[in-house]
Amino acid sequence: MKKDEKTNVMRILEGKKIPYESHSYEPDATLSGTEIATILDEDPGAVFKTLVTRGRSGAYYVFVTPVAEELDLKKAAKAAGEKSIEMIRQKELLPLTGYVHGGCSPIGMKKQFPTFIHQTATDFKKVFVSAGRVGFQIELSPEDLIAVAGCAVSDIV
């Protein structure tokens, strides 16, 4: 990616006049979230991953959790008002969201799904999420992320 090239996430944030910083690393979809936090030299608690699920009703939900934590499917279902929730298959991600595995962002999906962010996001001045492409992260205030992605804050890990 050239220095002046932007992802859709960056264009959305700029269009809404939301301040952010972009960070890049060697694109590698096999890196774990904690490895990305180490590359960024950031607290893994401030680096968030985006997970897409389907409820028993067939509705889709997005959960944004710290990279070192596991989504608690029971808590996630309760937050979404579903009896149960399961992760979608990796092959469903791109057609559903417009993002590939390792580059999924809660900002700018093809369709806006109900989105939940773990409550610890508000403990940080800045948080990191994918910029919509493998190898790119954005840093922004949790309040701005919550607003732009339409997140509900919940205990989901």
N, C-alpha and C positions, 0 to 999 in steps of 0.2 A: 504494500500500500504506500503510495506516495505521501509525502508530508502534508500536502494540501488536500488529499483525497479524504472524503468523509463517509461514514456509514449512515444509514437511514436514521439510526438512533441519534447520532450527532446532529443531523439536519433537523430532526424533530425538536431536540433541546434548543438549538439555535433559533428555530422558528417561534418557540415559546419564550425565548429570552431567558432560558434557565442556564445559569453558569455551571460549567463542568470542566474537568480536565480529562484528556485522553491519555491512555498509557498503552504501549504496545510491547509485545514480546514475540519471540520466534513462534510462529503459528504451529501448534502441535495439539491436535484434538485428544491425544492420549494423556495429556497432563491433568492431574487432579486439581481440584480447587485449592487445596492446601499448597500444592506445588506452585500454583499461580500466585498465591498470597506471598510465598517465599520470594519468588521472582520480583514481585512488586515491592518487597520489603515492608509488608503491611501485616497487621494483626489479622489472622484468619477469621476472627469474629466480625471484622468490618468488610470482608469480601463475601459476596453473596452469589449463590447459584440459582438458576431459574429452572423449576421443575414443572412439567405439564402433566396433568392427571385427568382421568375421566371418572365421574361419579356414577353410582348405580343407575341414576336417572338418564345417563347418556350425556349429560352436560359436561363441559370441560372447565377445568380450573387451573390457575397458575399459582404456584407457591414459590416464594423467594426466601431462601434459608441460608444461614451461614455455611460456608463451604465445608467446614469440619463437622457439621451436624447432619443427622439423618432426619428426613421428614417423617413425622409420626402420623401414619395414615389414619389412625383413629381421631387424633386431634384435628387433622386436616378435614376429615369428613364432618366432624362436629362444627368446625368453623364455616364450612360450606353448606351446612344444613342437609347433608347427604347421609344415607345409612352406611355407605362405604365408598371408598375411593381407591383407585389403582393407578399406577403409573402407565402412561401410554407407551406403546412400543416405539423404539427409536425411529423406525421407518415411517411412522405417522407424523413425526415432528415437523419436517420440512413442509409437506403439503398443508398441514394445519396452521403452522405459525409463520412460515416463511424463513425460519431459521434452522441451521444445522446443529447437530449435537456438538456441544463445546462452544457454540456461538449464539446460544439462545438468550435473548434479553427480554425483560418484562415490558420494555418500551418498544412500541412499533410493530407488534405482531399483526398479521394479516387481519385478524379480528380481535376485538377487545373481549377477553374472558374475565370473569370474576378473579381478582388477584389478591393474594394474601401475603404479607411480609411478616417475618418473625419479629416479635416485639423488641428484641435486642437491637434492631437497626437504629432505634431512637436513642440508644446509649452512645452513639458515635457522632462526631461533628461531620464526618464524611464517610460515605460507604462506596463500595465498588461493585459494579455489575458488568456483565458482558456488554460491549458496545455493538453487538449484533453480528460479529464476525470473529472467528477463531483468531486469537492473537491480539485482541483489542479489548480493553476494559475502559469504562468511564468511571470517574470519581465525581460524586456530587453529594449534596446534603441529603440526609434521609427524608427530610420534609419535602424536598423537591422531587425525589424519587417517588415517594408515596403519592404526591399530587399528580405527577405526570403519568404514572402507571395505574392510577386509580386503586391503590392498595388499601386493603383493610389490614390493620395491625392486629396480630393474633399470636397466641402461643401455639406453634405448629411443629415444634421439635421435641 
